[in-house]
Amino acid sequence: MGQEPRKRAVLIAGPTASGKSVLALEKARALGGVVVNADAMQVYDVLQVLTARPSASEMEGVPHFLYGTVPPSERFSTGDWLRAVQSLLEQPEIADRPLIFVGGTGLYFDTLTSGFAEVPVVPAEVTRAAEAEIRGLDRVARERLLAARDPEMATRLQAHDPQRVVRALAVLKATGRSLAHYQAMSQPGPLEGAELERLVLNPDRDVLRERIARRFAAMLDAGAVEEVKALRALDLDPSLPVLKAIGVREIIDWLEGGISREQAIELAVTATRQYAKRQRTWFRNRMSDWTWIDLEAGLDW
């Protein structure tokens, strides 16, 4: 009996505004594949423009999955995303088609190939308590707090990432066990054994900075303000992930008269550039063996 052909997938990571969606569309067309979102903010409904989620016209008839499928009132974890991917892989209509995973959330890519630890659900009130505990703390203070509570996770996490510190503290509060305990029981990833092409987009830093500035200004003209108004009208819990999307707080502050339109743009552009820098650092540390490409320069190395 012949061996069953291996699943084929292309993984496209890169910082925000690096051109990932366009490359994913090209790959899907060339391979007859489908595109799967691997960005933690693009899973949420309402913020299509502000999160640079592809529109129906930009998808150009190519099937795209896991975009805008989660209500903004929900918390959608990495585990939730992985379960959605596993469910997607079971759909017969795409079972034999190549999958093009694209996004800027490095941890999502990790789970595809390395697996993910199933952590018990943490109640929202516990997460809020952990957020309140680190609010106002600088990097050094967060580092000390986590080291005192959970020394093992403190050695694994970068203390400048408040969300991951909150996650570690919340899991410990809710379960009495370190997040490291659950990570040690990680299950295989859904793409283990698949034929993989792994790409990281690496545009010139100055080119990316300029592209980020142009894109955010264009977002304001394309409906981002209306999206934030719609989001604000939902009266959501301020700790929800969707309200942490870059641009939301800045636009709200502008709408409420606290800052000018120009200041909102400046603050959001600066925050986006800082986020892109963190993404690059993560990719360098965790994806050094992937193929790094600069689309505009036509280079790969």
N, C-alpha and C positions, 0 to 999 in steps of 0.2 A: 504494500500500500504506500502511495507517495506521501511525502511529508507535506503537511498543510502549510501554505505560504505564510510568511510572517507579515504581521500588520505593518504598514508603512506610515510614517508620520514625519512631518517637518515641524521643528520647534523654532520659533522666531521670537527672540527676546531683544530688548533694547530699551534705552531711555525714552521718556515721553517726547513726542514730536520728532522721532527719528525716522519715520516713514514705514513703520512696521505693517500697518494695515494695507498699504499699497503693495508691498512685497508679498504679503500673505495672499492677496487677491491674484497676483501674477502666478504664484506657485500653485494655487488651487486650480486655476485655469489650465496651466501646463500639465498638471497631473490628473485632472479630473477629480479633484478632491473637494473637501468641504472645510470651512474655516471655523475654528473653535476659539472662543474668547478665553484668554488667560490674563485678564486684568481685573483686579479686585474692585475697581470702581465702575467699570463698564458693565458689570452684571446688574447694576441698579437701574430701575425705571426712572423716569422724569428727567434726569440729567444727561440727555443725549448729546447736546452741544458741548456742555461744559466738561464732559469726560472724553470728548472726541470720539464718541461711539459712532461707527459707520452708519450712515443713513441708508435707506432702502436703495436709493439711486447709486450710492457708492458701492454697494454690494454687487451691483451689476448682474443680478440673477444667480450669483453663486450662493449656495446655502451657507448661512452663518448661524452658529448656535451659541447659546448662553450669553447673549447680549440683551440687556434690559429686561431680564426675566424675573428679577427680585424686587418686590415692593420696597420703597425707601424706609418703611417702618420696621423692616426686619434687619437682623444681624446675620450676615452670610459669611460663615467661616471658611477656612481652607478645607476643612473636612466636608462641609456642605458642597463646595465646588467639586471636590474629588468624587463625591457620590453622584453629582450631576454628570460628570464625565463618564463614570462607570455605567450609568444608565444610558447615556448616549451611545456608548460602544455596543450596547445590546440591541440597538435599533437595527432591524434587518436591512432597511433601505440604505444605510451607510456602512454596513458591516464590511464590505469589500472595497470601500473608497479610501484613499489616503486622507489623513487628517492633518490639517495645518493649524497648529496651536500658535497663537500670537498674543503677545501682551507684555506688560512691564512688571508683573508680579513674580519675582524670582522664586518665591516659595512654591507657587503653583507648579512651576516647571520641575522643581525638586521632587514634588509628590508624584509626578508622572513617572519618573524613572527610578526614584529611590524609595518610594512608598511613604506612608503617612501613619502617624500614631493616632489611634482612635481615643480621643479624650472625652470623658463624660461632659454632658452639656453643663455649662456654667450659667447659673441664673443671672439675669440682667442686673438685678440689684447688687449682686456680688461684684460684677464688673464695674458698676458705678462706684461702689465703695473703694475698689482698688484705684480707680481713676482719681477719686477725691484725695486719696492718700498721697499720690505723687504730684498732684496739682501744685504748681509753684516751685517744685524742686528742680534744681539744676542737674546737670549730668552727674556730677560728683555725688550729690545727695541721693540721686536715684540708685547709683551704683552701690553706695553704702547700704541703703535700705534693702536692696535685693540680696546683697551679699550676707546681710544679717539674717534674712528670712530663708533664702534658698541659695546657699553657696554654690551648688552645682550648676544651677541655671545662670548664676552671675558670671560664671566662667565661660558660658556659651553665648551670652547675649551682649550686644553692644548697647551700653546704657543710654546712648543718645537716642535710642529708638523707644519713645515712651509707650507706644502701643504694645510692643513685645514685652516690656516690663510689666505693664498692666495685665497682659495675658498670663504671664508667669505667676504674678501675685494672686490673680483671680482663681486660677486652677488650684493653687495651694490652699487658698481660703475655702474653696468649694469642696475639695476632695480630700484634703489632708495629705496629699501626695504631691511631690514635685512634678512639674511638667516633664522633667528628664525621665521620670519613671515610665511615663506613657510613651515617650519618644523611643525608649529602649525596646518597646514591643511593636515597633513599626512593621506594618504589613507590606508585601511587595507592591510596587507601583503598577498601574494598569498597562503601562507601555513596556514593562520589563520583557525583554526578548524581542521587541519590535525592531524593524529596520528604521533607524533614525537619522535624520539630517538635522544638525543643531547649529543654529546661526545666531550671532549677536550683532546687531547693528551698532556701528561705532562711528558716527559722523564726527567731523571736525568740531571741536568744542565751541569755537566762535560761530560757526555756521549754526550749530544747535541753539546757542543762546539767542541769535537773531531770529531763528525760526519760532522759538518759544514766544518771543515778544510779538511777532506778527500774528501768530495764531491766537493769542489771548485777545488781542484787540479785535480780530475778526470774529471771535466767539461772542463778544458783546453785541456786535452788529447782527449776528445770526440767530439770536434768541436766548442766549445764556441768562440774560436778566429776567426774562419771562419765566424761564425754568426755575430760577431761584425764588421768584415770587410765588410760584406754584408750590414749591417745596416748603416755603415759610408758612403758607396757608394751611399746611397739614398739621402744624403745631406739634412737631415731632420731639421726642426725647433728645436733648442736645448731645447726648453721648453716642448717638447712633453713628455708625461709620459714614453713611452718606453725607452727613453734615460736616464731615472732615475733608470732603473733596476740595481740592485747591480751587479757590475762587468763590466758594459759597460764602465764607465768612467775610471776605473782602467786599463782595457785592452787597451783602446785607448791611454792612457798615456804611457803605455808600448810600443805599436806599434810605437808611435811617438818619442820614445827614451827618454822620460822624466824620466822614472823609469825602474828598472829592472823587469824581470819576477818574481823574488822572492818578490820584493816590491809590485808588483801588487797583488800577491796572499795574502800577509800579509794584505794589505789594504782592499781587498775585503772580506777576512775572518773576519776581525775586524768589518767591516760594517755589515756583515751578522749576526754576533753575537749580535751586538747592536740592529739590527732590530728584532731578535728573542726575545731579552729582552723586547722591546717595545710591541711586540705581546703578550707576557706572561702577562704584566701589563694590557693590554687592556682586555684580556680574564678574568683575575682575577676580574677586576672591573665590567665587563658586563656579565660574564658567570659563576658566582660563583655557580649558581643553576644547572648547567649542570653536567653530570657525567665525572669526571676527571680520566683518565687512564694512566698507564705507561705500554706500551706493553711489554717491555723487562722484567720488574719486575713481570708482570702478576698481577698487583694490580689495584684496582679501589677504589675511595673514594669520 
